[in-house]
Amino acid sequence: MTPGIPTKVIASSMGLAAFVIATIAGLAVDNPADSILVRSIVCMFGCHLLGMIVGTLAERAIADAITRYVATHPVSDSEGAA
C-alpha cells in the first residue's frame, strides 16, 4: 500500500465522524444553525489533525512490525520456490 494513504483515511474518517456527531448534538439541543455549523467545523478540523497524528503513529508502528518480522523470519531460496 502507498505510504500516507492509511493516515489520510484515518484522519478523514475521524474528521467526518466528529462533524456528524457535533451536528447531531447541536440539533438535539436546538442550537441555532450558525452555531451548530461553526462548532461542527471546528470539531472536524480538530479531529482531522488528531487523526493525522494517530494515523501516522499507526502506520509507523505497522511498518516497524513488518520490518522486524521480515528480519527475524528470513525466507531461504528453497522455501520460496513452490
Phi and psi restraints in degrees (range 20) as a CNS / XPLOR table:
assign (resid 1 and name C) (resid 2 and name N)
       (resid 2 and name CA) (resid 2 and name C) 1.0 -67.2 20.0 2
assign (resid 2 and name N) (resid 2 and name CA)
       (resid 2 and name C) (resid 3 and name N) 1.0 131.4 20.0 2
assign (resid 2 and name C) (resid 3 and name N)
       (resid 3 and name CA) (resid 3 and name C) 1.0 -60.8 20.0 2
assign (resid 3 and name N) (resid 3 and name CA)
       (resid 3 and name C) (resid 4 and name N) 1.0 138.6 20.0 2
assign (resid 3 and name C) (resid 4 and name N)
       (resid 4 and name CA) (resid 4 and name C) 1.0 98.3 20.0 2
assign (resid 4 and name N) (resid 4 and name CA)
       (resid 4 and name C) (resid 5 and name N) 1.0 -24.3 20.0 2
assign (resid 4 and name C) (resid 5 and name N)
       (resid 5 and name CA) (resid 5 and name C) 1.0 -66.4 20.0 2
assign (resid 5 and name N) (resid 5 and name CA)
       (resid 5 and name C) (resid 6 and name N) 1.0 -48.4 20.0 2
assign (resid 5 and name C) (resid 6 and name N)
       (resid 6 and name CA) (resid 6 and name C) 1.0 -59.6 20.0 2
assign (resid 6 and name N) (resid 6 and name CA)
       (resid 6 and name C) (resid 7 and name N) 1.0 -35.9 20.0 2
assign (resid 6 and name C) (resid 7 and name N)
       (resid 7 and name CA) (resid 7 and name C) 1.0 -62.5 20.0 2
assign (resid 7 and name N) (resid 7 and name CA)
       (resid 7 and name C) (resid 8 and name N) 1.0 -43.7 20.0 2
assign (resid 7 and name C) (resid 8 and name N)
       (resid 8 and name CA) (resid 8 and name C) 1.0 -67.2 20.0 2
assign (resid 8 and name N) (resid 8 and name CA)
       (resid 8 and name C) (resid 9 and name N) 1.0 -37.3 20.0 2
assign (resid 8 and name C) (resid 9 and name N)
       (resid 9 and name CA) (resid 9 and name C) 1.0 -66.2 20.0 2
assign (resid 9 and name N) (resid 9 and name CA)
       (resid 9 and name C) (resid 10 and name N) 1.0 -45.1 20.0 2
assign (resid 9 and name C) (resid 10 and name N)
       (resid 10 and name CA) (resid 10 and name C) 1.0 -63.1 20.0 2
assign (resid 10 and name N) (resid 10 and name CA)
       (resid 10 and name C) (resid 11 and name N) 1.0 -45.7 20.0 2
assign (resid 10 and name C) (resid 11 and name N)
       (resid 11 and name CA) (resid 11 and name C) 1.0 -63.4 20.0 2
assign (resid 11 and name N) (resid 11 and name CA)
       (resid 11 and name C) (resid 12 and name N) 1.0 -43.8 20.0 2
assign (resid 11 and name C) (resid 12 and name N)
       (resid 12 and name CA) (resid 12 and name C) 1.0 -66.2 20.0 2
assign (resid 12 and name N) (resid 12 and name CA)
       (resid 12 and name C) (resid 13 and name N) 1.0 -40.3 20.0 2
assign (resid 12 and name C) (resid 13 and name N)
       (resid 13 and name CA) (resid 13 and name C) 1.0 -63.6 20.0 2
assign (resid 13 and name N) (resid 13 and name CA)
       (resid 13 and name C) (resid 14 and name N) 1.0 -43.3 20.0 2
assign (resid 13 and name C) (resid 14 and name N)
       (resid 14 and name CA) (resid 14 and name C) 1.0 -66.5 20.0 2
assign (resid 14 and name N) (resid 14 and name CA)
       (resid 14 and name C) (resid 15 and name N) 1.0 -40.1 20.0 2
assign (resid 14 and name C) (resid 15 and name N)
       (resid 15 and name CA) (resid 15 and name C) 1.0 -64.2 20.0 2
assign (resid 15 and name N) (resid 15 and name CA)
       (resid 15 and name C) (resid 16 and name N) 1.0 -45.3 20.0 2
assign (resid 15 and name C) (resid 16 and name N)
       (resid 16 and name CA) (resid 16 and name C) 1.0 -67.8 20.0 2
assign (resid 16 and name N) (resid 16 and name CA)
       (resid 16 and name C) (resid 17 and name N) 1.0 -37.4 20.0 2
assign (resid 16 and name C) (resid 17 and name N)
       (resid 17 and name CA) (resid 17 and name C) 1.0 -63.6 20.0 2
assign (resid 17 and name N) (resid 17 and name CA)
       (resid 17 and name C) (resid 18 and name N) 1.0 -41.8 20.0 2
assign (resid 17 and name C) (resid 18 and name N)
       (resid 18 and name CA) (resid 18 and name C) 1.0 -64.1 20.0 2
assign (resid 18 and name N) (resid 18 and name CA)
       (resid 18 and name C) (resid 19 and name N) 1.0 -40.6 20.0 2
assign (resid 18 and name C) (resid 19 and name N)
       (resid 19 and name CA) (resid 19 and name C) 1.0 -61.6 20.0 2
assign (resid 19 and name N) (resid 19 and name CA)
       (resid 19 and name C) (resid 20 and name N) 1.0 -46.4 20.0 2
assign (resid 19 and name C) (resid 20 and name N)
       (resid 20 and name CA) (resid 20 and name C) 1.0 -64.1 20.0 2
assign (resid 20 and name N) (resid 20 and name CA)
       (resid 20 and name C) (resid 21 and name N) 1.0 -45.6 20.0 2
assign (resid 20 and name C) (resid 21 and name N)
       (resid 21 and name CA) (resid 21 and name C) 1.0 -63.5 20.0 2
assign (resid 21 and name N) (resid 21 and name CA)
       (resid 21 and name C) (resid 22 and name N) 1.0 -43.8 20.0 2
assign (resid 21 and name C) (resid 22 and name N)
       (resid 22 and name CA) (resid 22 and name C) 1.0 -65.8 20.0 2
assign (resid 22 and name N) (resid 22 and name CA)
       (resid 22 and name C) (resid 23 and name N) 1.0 -37.8 20.0 2
assign (resid 22 and name C) (resid 23 and name N)
       (resid 23 and name CA) (resid 23 and name C) 1.0 -66.3 20.0 2
assign (resid 23 and name N) (resid 23 and name CA)
       (resid 23 and name C) (resid 24 and name N) 1.0 -46.1 20.0 2
assign (resid 23 and name C) (resid 24 and name N)
       (resid 24 and name CA) (resid 24 and name C) 1.0 -64.5 20.0 2
assign (resid 24 and name N) (resid 24 and name CA)
       (resid 24 and name C) (resid 25 and name N) 1.0 -40.6 20.0 2
assign (resid 24 and name C) (resid 25 and name N)
       (resid 25 and name CA) (resid 25 and name C) 1.0 -64.3 20.0 2
assign (resid 25 and name N) (resid 25 and name CA)
       (resid 25 and name C) (resid 26 and name N) 1.0 -40.8 20.0 2
assign (resid 25 and name C) (resid 26 and name N)
       (resid 26 and name CA) (resid 26 and name C) 1.0 -65.8 20.0 2
assign (resid 26 and name N) (resid 26 and name CA)
       (resid 26 and name C) (resid 27 and name N) 1.0 -39.5 20.0 2
assign (resid 26 and name C) (resid 27 and name N)
       (resid 27 and name CA) (resid 27 and name C) 1.0 -67.8 20.0 2
assign (resid 27 and name N) (resid 27 and name CA)
       (resid 27 and name C) (resid 28 and name N) 1.0 -34.6 20.0 2
assign (resid 27 and name C) (resid 28 and name N)
       (resid 28 and name CA) (resid 28 and name C) 1.0 -65.8 20.0 2
assign (resid 28 and name N) (resid 28 and name CA)
       (resid 28 and name C) (resid 29 and name N) 1.0 -29.9 20.0 2
assign (resid 28 and name C) (resid 29 and name N)
       (resid 29 and name CA) (resid 29 and name C) 1.0 -103.7 20.0 2
assign (resid 29 and name N) (resid 29 and name CA)
       (resid 29 and name C) (resid 30 and name N) 1.0 13.6 20.0 2
assign (resid 29 and name C) (resid 30 and name N)
       (resid 30 and name CA) (resid 30 and name C) 1.0 57.9 20.0 2
assign (resid 30 and name N) (resid 30 and name CA)
       (resid 30 and name C) (resid 31 and name N) 1.0 43.9 20.0 2
assign (resid 30 and name C) (resid 31 and name N)
       (resid 31 and name CA) (resid 31 and name C) 1.0 -75.5 20.0 2
assign (resid 31 and name N) (resid 31 and name CA)
       (resid 31 and name C) (resid 32 and name N) 1.0 157.5 20.0 2
assign (resid 31 and name C) (resid 32 and name N)
       (resid 32 and name CA) (resid 32 and name C) 1.0 -65.4 20.0 2
assign (resid 32 and name N) (resid 32 and name CA)
       (resid 32 and name C) (resid 33 and name N) 1.0 152.2 20.0 2
assign (resid 32 and name C) (resid 33 and name N)
       (resid 33 and name CA) (resid 33 and name C) 1.0 -59.9 20.0 2
assign (resid 33 and name N) (resid 33 and name CA)
       (resid 33 and name C) (resid 34 and name N) 1.0 -41.7 20.0 2
assign (resid 33 and name C) (resid 34 and name N)
       (resid 34 and name CA) (resid 34 and name C) 1.0 -65.3 20.0 2
assign (resid 34 and name N) (resid 34 and name CA)
       (resid 34 and name C) (resid 35 and name N) 1.0 -37.1 20.0 2
assign (resid 34 and name C) (resid 35 and name N)
       (resid 35 and name CA) (resid 35 and name C) 1.0 -66.3 20.0 2
assign (resid 35 and name N) (resid 35 and name CA)
       (resid 35 and name C) (resid 36 and name N) 1.0 -42.0 20.0 2
assign (resid 35 and name C) (resid 36 and name N)
       (resid 36 and name CA) (resid 36 and name C) 1.0 -61.6 20.0 2
assign (resid 36 and name N) (resid 36 and name CA)
       (resid 36 and name C) (resid 37 and name N) 1.0 -47.8 20.0 2
assign (resid 36 and name C) (resid 37 and name N)
       (resid 37 and name CA) (resid 37 and name C) 1.0 -66.7 20.0 2
assign (resid 37 and name N) (resid 37 and name CA)
       (resid 37 and name C) (resid 38 and name N) 1.0 -41.3 20.0 2
assign (resid 37 and name C) (resid 38 and name N)
       (resid 38 and name CA) (resid 38 and name C) 1.0 -63.2 20.0 2
assign (resid 38 and name N) (resid 38 and name CA)
       (resid 38 and name C) (resid 39 and name N) 1.0 -47.5 20.0 2
assign (resid 38 and name C) (resid 39 and name N)
       (resid 39 and name CA) (resid 39 and name C) 1.0 -65.5 20.0 2
assign (resid 39 and name N) (resid 39 and name CA)
       (resid 39 and name C) (resid 40 and name N) 1.0 -38.2 20.0 2
assign (resid 39 and name C) (resid 40 and name N)
       (resid 40 and name CA) (resid 40 and name C) 1.0 -65.6 20.0 2
assign (resid 40 and name N) (resid 40 and name CA)
       (resid 40 and name C) (resid 41 and name N) 1.0 -40.6 20.0 2
assign (resid 40 and name C) (resid 41 and name N)
       (resid 41 and name CA) (resid 41 and name C) 1.0 -67.9 20.0 2
assign (resid 41 and name N) (resid 41 and name CA)
       (resid 41 and name C) (resid 42 and name N) 1.0 -39.9 20.0 2
assign (resid 41 and name C) (resid 42 and name N)
       (resid 42 and name CA) (resid 42 and name C) 1.0 -62.3 20.0 2
assign (resid 42 and name N) (resid 42 and name CA)
       (resid 42 and name C) (resid 43 and name N) 1.0 -44.2 20.0 2
assign (resid 42 and name C) (resid 43 and name N)
       (resid 43 and name CA) (resid 43 and name C) 1.0 -62.2 20.0 2
assign (resid 43 and name N) (resid 43 and name CA)
       (resid 43 and name C) (resid 44 and name N) 1.0 -40.4 20.0 2
assign (resid 43 and name C) (resid 44 and name N)
       (resid 44 and name CA) (resid 44 and name C) 1.0 -61.9 20.0 2
assign (resid 44 and name N) (resid 44 and name CA)
       (resid 44 and name C) (resid 45 and name N) 1.0 -47.2 20.0 2
assign (resid 44 and name C) (resid 45 and name N)
       (resid 45 and name CA) (resid 45 and name C) 1.0 -66.0 20.0 2
assign (resid 45 and name N) (resid 45 and name CA)
       (resid 45 and name C) (resid 46 and name N) 1.0 -41.6 20.0 2
assign (resid 45 and name C) (resid 46 and name N)
       (resid 46 and name CA) (resid 46 and name C) 1.0 -62.3 20.0 2
assign (resid 46 and name N) (resid 46 and name CA)
       (resid 46 and name C) (resid 47 and name N) 1.0 -45.4 20.0 2
assign (resid 46 and name C) (resid 47 and name N)
       (resid 47 and name CA) (resid 47 and name C) 1.0 -73.0 20.0 2
assign (resid 47 and name N) (resid 47 and name CA)
       (resid 47 and name C) (resid 48 and name N) 1.0 -27.9 20.0 2
assign (resid 47 and name C) (resid 48 and name N)
       (resid 48 and name CA) (resid 48 and name C) 1.0 -65.2 20.0 2
assign (resid 48 and name N) (resid 48 and name CA)
       (resid 48 and name C) (resid 49 and name N) 1.0 -43.7 20.0 2
assign (resid 48 and name C) (resid 49 and name N)
       (resid 49 and name CA) (resid 49 and name C) 1.0 -63.5 20.0 2
assign (resid 49 and name N) (resid 49 and name CA)
       (resid 49 and name C) (resid 50 and name N) 1.0 -42.9 20.0 2
assign (resid 49 and name C) (resid 50 and name N)
       (resid 50 and name CA) (resid 50 and name C) 1.0 -62.0 20.0 2
assign (resid 50 and name N) (resid 50 and name CA)
       (resid 50 and name C) (resid 51 and name N) 1.0 -40.1 20.0 2
assign (resid 50 and name C) (resid 51 and name N)
       (resid 51 and name CA) (resid 51 and name C) 1.0 -64.5 20.0 2
assign (resid 51 and name N) (resid 51 and name CA)
       (resid 51 and name C) (resid 52 and name N) 1.0 -34.4 20.0 2
assign (resid 51 and name C) (resid 52 and name N)
       (resid 52 and name CA) (resid 52 and name C) 1.0 -63.7 20.0 2
assign (resid 52 and name N) (resid 52 and name CA)
       (resid 52 and name C) (resid 53 and name N) 1.0 -40.7 20.0 2
assign (resid 52 and name C) (resid 53 and name N)
       (resid 53 and name CA) (resid 53 and name C) 1.0 -66.6 20.0 2
assign (resid 53 and name N) (resid 53 and name CA)
       (resid 53 and name C) (resid 54 and name N) 1.0 -48.3 20.0 2
assign (resid 53 and name C) (resid 54 and name N)
       (resid 54 and name CA) (resid 54 and name C) 1.0 -61.6 20.0 2
assign (resid 54 and name N) (resid 54 and name CA)
       (resid 54 and name C) (resid 55 and name N) 1.0 -44.2 20.0 2
assign (resid 54 and name C) (resid 55 and name N)
       (resid 55 and name CA) (resid 55 and name C) 1.0 -63.6 20.0 2
assign (resid 55 and name N) (resid 55 and name CA)
       (resid 55 and name C) (resid 56 and name N) 1.0 -40.9 20.0 2
assign (resid 55 and name C) (resid 56 and name N)
       (resid 56 and name CA) (resid 56 and name C) 1.0 -64.2 20.0 2
assign (resid 56 and name N) (resid 56 and name CA)
       (resid 56 and name C) (resid 57 and name N) 1.0 -44.7 20.0 2
assign (resid 56 and name C) (resid 57 and name N)
       (resid 57 and name CA) (resid 57 and name C) 1.0 -63.7 20.0 2
assign (resid 57 and name N) (resid 57 and name CA)
       (resid 57 and name C) (resid 58 and name N) 1.0 -42.5 20.0 2
assign (resid 57 and name C) (resid 58 and name N)
       (resid 58 and name CA) (resid 58 and name C) 1.0 -65.5 20.0 2
assign (resid 58 and name N) (resid 58 and name CA)
       (resid 58 and name C) (resid 59 and name N) 1.0 -43.1 20.0 2
assign (resid 58 and name C) (resid 59 and name N)
       (resid 59 and name CA) (resid 59 and name C) 1.0 -64.1 20.0 2
assign (resid 59 and name N) (resid 59 and name CA)
       (resid 59 and name C) (resid 60 and name N) 1.0 -41.1 20.0 2
assign (resid 59 and name C) (resid 60 and name N)
       (resid 60 and name CA) (resid 60 and name C) 1.0 -66.5 20.0 2
assign (resid 60 and name N) (resid 60 and name CA)
       (resid 60 and name C) (resid 61 and name N) 1.0 -40.7 20.0 2
assign (resid 60 and name C) (resid 61 and name N)
       (resid 61 and name CA) (resid 61 and name C) 1.0 -63.9 20.0 2
assign (resid 61 and name N) (resid 61 and name CA)
       (resid 61 and name C) (resid 62 and name N) 1.0 -41.0 20.0 2
assign (resid 61 and name C) (resid 62 and name N)
       (resid 62 and name CA) (resid 62 and name C) 1.0 -66.9 20.0 2
assign (resid 62 and name N) (resid 62 and name CA)
       (resid 62 and name C) (resid 63 and name N) 1.0 -42.6 20.0 2
assign (resid 62 and name C) (resid 63 and name N)
       (resid 63 and name CA) (resid 63 and name C) 1.0 -62.8 20.0 2
assign (resid 63 and name N) (resid 63 and name CA)
       (resid 63 and name C) (resid 64 and name N) 1.0 -41.1 20.0 2
assign (resid 63 and name C) (resid 64 and name N)
       (resid 64 and name CA) (resid 64 and name C) 1.0 -64.6 20.0 2
assign (resid 64 and name N) (resid 64 and name CA)
       (resid 64 and name C) (resid 65 and name N) 1.0 -41.0 20.0 2
assign (resid 64 and name C) (resid 65 and name N)
       (resid 65 and name CA) (resid 65 and name C) 1.0 -64.4 20.0 2
assign (resid 65 and name N) (resid 65 and name CA)
       (resid 65 and name C) (resid 66 and name N) 1.0 -40.9 20.0 2
assign (resid 65 and name C) (resid 66 and name N)
       (resid 66 and name CA) (resid 66 and name C) 1.0 -65.5 20.0 2
assign (resid 66 and name N) (resid 66 and name CA)
       (resid 66 and name C) (resid 67 and name N) 1.0 -42.4 20.0 2
assign (resid 66 and name C) (resid 67 and name N)
       (resid 67 and name CA) (resid 67 and name C) 1.0 -61.7 20.0 2
assign (resid 67 and name N) (resid 67 and name CA)
       (resid 67 and name C) (resid 68 and name N) 1.0 -44.4 20.0 2
assign (resid 67 and name C) (resid 68 and name N)
       (resid 68 and name CA) (resid 68 and name C) 1.0 -64.1 20.0 2
assign (resid 68 and name N) (resid 68 and name CA)
       (resid 68 and name C) (resid 69 and name N) 1.0 -41.1 20.0 2
assign (resid 68 and name C) (resid 69 and name N)
       (resid 69 and name CA) (resid 69 and name C) 1.0 -63.4 20.0 2
assign (resid 69 and name N) (resid 69 and name CA)
       (resid 69 and name C) (resid 70 and name N) 1.0 -45.6 20.0 2
assign (resid 69 and name C) (resid 70 and name N)
       (resid 70 and name CA) (resid 70 and name C) 1.0 -64.3 20.0 2
assign (resid 70 and name N) (resid 70 and name CA)
       (resid 70 and name C) (resid 71 and name N) 1.0 -37.3 20.0 2
assign (resid 70 and name C) (resid 71 and name N)
       (resid 71 and name CA) (resid 71 and name C) 1.0 -69.0 20.0 2
assign (resid 71 and name N) (resid 71 and name CA)
       (resid 71 and name C) (resid 72 and name N) 1.0 -34.0 20.0 2
assign (resid 71 and name C) (resid 72 and name N)
       (resid 72 and name CA) (resid 72 and name C) 1.0 -91.3 20.0 2
assign (resid 72 and name N) (resid 72 and name CA)
       (resid 72 and name C) (resid 73 and name N) 1.0 -12.1 20.0 2
assign (resid 72 and name C) (resid 73 and name N)
       (resid 73 and name CA) (resid 73 and name C) 1.0 -127.4 20.0 2
assign (resid 73 and name N) (resid 73 and name CA)
       (resid 73 and name C) (resid 74 and name N) 1.0 69.4 20.0 2
assign (resid 73 and name C) (resid 74 and name N)
       (resid 74 and name CA) (resid 74 and name C) 1.0 -69.0 20.0 2
assign (resid 74 and name N) (resid 74 and name CA)
       (resid 74 and name C) (resid 75 and name N) 1.0 150.4 20.0 2
assign (resid 74 and name C) (resid 75 and name N)
       (resid 75 and name CA) (resid 75 and name C) 1.0 -107.7 20.0 2
assign (resid 75 and name N) (resid 75 and name CA)
       (resid 75 and name C) (resid 76 and name N) 1.0 121.8 20.0 2
assign (resid 75 and name C) (resid 76 and name N)
       (resid 76 and name CA) (resid 76 and name C) 1.0 -82.6 20.0 2
assign (resid 76 and name N) (resid 76 and name CA)
       (resid 76 and name C) (resid 77 and name N) 1.0 169.6 20.0 2
assign (resid 76 and name C) (resid 77 and name N)
       (resid 77 and name CA) (resid 77 and name C) 1.0 -63.9 20.0 2
assign (resid 77 and name N) (resid 77 and name CA)
       (resid 77 and name C) (resid 78 and name N) 1.0 -35.8 20.0 2
assign (resid 77 and name C) (resid 78 and name N)
       (resid 78 and name CA) (resid 78 and name C) 1.0 -71.3 20.0 2
assign (resid 78 and name N) (resid 78 and name CA)
       (resid 78 and name C) (resid 79 and name N) 1.0 -29.7 20.0 2
assign (resid 78 and name C) (resid 79 and name N)
       (resid 79 and name CA) (resid 79 and name C) 1.0 -77.5 20.0 2
assign (resid 79 and name N) (resid 79 and name CA)
       (resid 79 and name C) (resid 80 and name N) 1.0 -30.5 20.0 2
assign (resid 79 and name C) (resid 80 and name N)
       (resid 80 and name CA) (resid 80 and name C) 1.0 -76.3 20.0 2
assign (resid 80 and name N) (resid 80 and name CA)
       (resid 80 and name C) (resid 81 and name N) 1.0 -27.2 20.0 2
assign (resid 80 and name C) (resid 81 and name N)
       (resid 81 and name CA) (resid 81 and name C) 1.0 -87.3 20.0 2
assign (resid 81 and name N) (resid 81 and name CA)
       (resid 81 and name C) (resid 82 and name N) 1.0 117.5 20.0 2
